[in-house]
């Protein structure tokens, strides 16, 4: 069947309203393309995820929904153009401008989705291979890229609508002063977040605390306005980023070792055994598998206390894990007790000695 014969059949069916058939065909094509997209998209994604390249599956994953919307918007635009051509509605220029804006929005939507998918893929791959990755830096770069896409897309949209970008930028310079005064707290938080990203005093997952404020917990999220901290009783704490510009922050997660500093007292009756006990304790710490002997290690007789002779230990563990640290500390203290008892001594406790004169002394005094 020739095309002229198909056209003649269409005219016989629809008469002068052949544009209805054209719109119908466009809708059928759009439905078919969407069906093809959904049918083969997931199969291709599964194959690409098996490769070592992380950006290819991110592109396809990000393009699925924007591409589906683009198909329908294109079909709608062609349909409106056909209606305008046959009915002389003179709306073609407006439809063309709206289509350009819609395509621009879809492109920006795709780029934002691609940045997000690529960010997730990088973190996932690094965690799978047990490679070190700074999630805070990755998150910051992704946010900056998304903001850049939105700003550039907005400026291109204004240009396509006939507005002068230079005029908009000039107005933004004047209006920025007023906005700066009105939103100075918001800007302070924004630049506070920027300083956190640049200086990196802490990262997501770090345990931090501030001696200046009642802030202590694990960092869950660093946003542009506030930082989310999960306290040890599992409550969320939202701290404005500007606060970190004015307070000191301690980051125990980045310590190199954990310190054991304890004072132990023995009885005054065991004074002769003090030197042997100190020597045995020091030897035990030097041979302990979990004690870092490259750091300061001190065991010394320290004080004549009211009820005891005190010596102290000062050493560091190899681990910084809080739970493991307490297990090591418990083991060290138990071994110190065993050393004291093996030397025939005892740990001291608060005591008082009462001296009572004999009866002969009392009678003589009388």
Helices and strands as residue ranges (DSSP letters): H 3-14, H 18-48, H 55-87, H 92-128, H 135-160, H 165-182, H 184-199, E 207-210, E 215-222, E 226-230, E 236-240, G 241-245, E 250-251, G 252-254, E 258-266, G 268-273, H 274-286, E 298-304, E 309-317, H 322-342, H 359-365
